[in-house]
Amino acid sequence: MQTDKNIPDYLTDDFSMYLENVTSLTDPENPELLSIYLTNLFEQLKATPLLFSGMVDQLAMAITTKIRIDSKNLALVDLAEEPSWADVKPFVGVHADARACITEMMKHEEQDLKIAVLLIHFYNRYDATPLKAEEDDFDQVDDYGSDDFDENY
């Protein structure tokens, strides 16, 4: 699943918060919890489009079900350095009921919107599978079986 193994430095803090929020709301015993939360968050944003100014992790959560990102083609853009909104915008589709809200954010909070879109992009491509530990190339030393072990220290 993951093709972007490294989150760019300019996104690490916000991505960490976004990932933590989504993970904490993903509950196997209550699978609707995340969906309900995201719907409520978007309704708040829709009523007040600049509500999450400066809180891009919350903004990303609020718009995550209202935008579609062409991640396959966005991945072709060099995202190691922070791109401009003009570089990101062509890869973003907006649901009809969110257009007015997203347009308002583009006018006043373009930077936050761009970062929120990038958070969603990287999250969609993120693989949380832990990496396997590397095996040692040398044998373990058995100190107790060696002749150098001194019991009278």
N, C-alpha and C positions, 0 to 999 in steps of 0.2 A: 504493500500500500504506500509506504513512504518513499518518495523519490527525493524530497528535499530533506536531507538528513540534519542539516544545521539551520536553526532559526537565525536570521541575521541579527547582529548586535543591536540594531536600532529597534528591534521588536521583542527582544528577550523578556524584558520585565512585563510588558503588556501581554505577551503570549502566555507567560507563566500564570498570570492572574486569570486570563480567559480560560485556559486549560483547567485550572483549579476550580473555577466556577462551574464549568460544564460538567466536570467529573463529579463534583459534589452534588449536583442535581440529577445525576444519572443514577437512578435507584431501581434495581431489578424488581423490588417488591411494589414499587409504585411507578410504572413505566411512563405514565402521563405527566409526572411531576415536571420534567424538563420542558415538555411541550406547553404545558399550562403556564409555566413561568415565562417562557419566551413570548407567548401570546400576550400576557399581561404587560410585559416590558415594552413590547412594540406598541400596544395601545397607549401607554404613557408617553412614549416617544412621538407617536402620531399626534397626540393632543398638544405636545410641547416639543417641537423638533430639535430644540437646542438643549433639551433637558440633560443630556449626558456629555456636555462640553467638558473636555478634560478627563473624561472617564471612558476611554476607548474600549476597554474590555466590556463594559456594560453596553456601550453603543453596538459593539460587534454582536453581543448576545441579542440585542433588540432587533437587529436587522438580519440575523443569520437565516431566518426562514423567509425573508422578503426579498433577498437578492440571489441571483444565480451567477456564479463565477465560472468563467471558462478557464479552469485551472490548467488544463492541458496546454493552452496557448500562452497563458500568463506565465507559466513555468519557463517559457522560452525567453522571457525578458530577464535581464540580469537584475536580480533582486538583492544581490550582496550589498550594494549601495542603495540607499533609499531612493526609489523612483519618484517621479512627479505624479500628480493625479492624472495628468494627460496620458502618462504611460500606462496607468492602471485602468482608467475609465473604459476603454474599448472592450475590456473583458468582463464587464459587469452588466448584468441584466437586472432590471428592477420590476418586481410584481406591481401590477396596476394599482392596487390599493396603497402602495408605499411611495408612489412617484412624487406626490406633492411634498411629502416629508423629506425624501432623499434630495429633491431639488432644493429645498430650503437649506438643508445641511451643506449642499454643494456651494451655495452662495455664501454661507457664514462660517462653516466648520469643515472646509475642504480637507485640511490636514487630518483631523480626527476621523473623518469618513474614509480617507485613503488608508490610514493605519488599521481601522476596523475591518476594511475589506481584506487587507493583507493578513490580518490575524485569522480571518475565516479561511482564506486560501491556504495558509500554512496548516491550520487545524485539519482541514479536509484531506490534506496529504500527509498528516502526521501519523506515525506508527508508534504506539506506546509500548510495543513489545520490548521487554528488557533485552539488552544485548547480552550475548553469551560471554561468560568470562573466558579470557584467553588461557589456554593451557600452558603450563610451564614446560620448557624444553629440557629441564634438568630433573634428575631424580631427587626425591626428598631424602634428606640426610637423616638417618636414624641415630641421633646422638646417644641414645641409651645402649645401642648395640655396638658402638664403636669402641676401639681400644683406647681412645684418648679421653674417655670419660673418667673423671676423678671424683670419687665419692668422698674423699677427705679434703674438702676445700677449706 
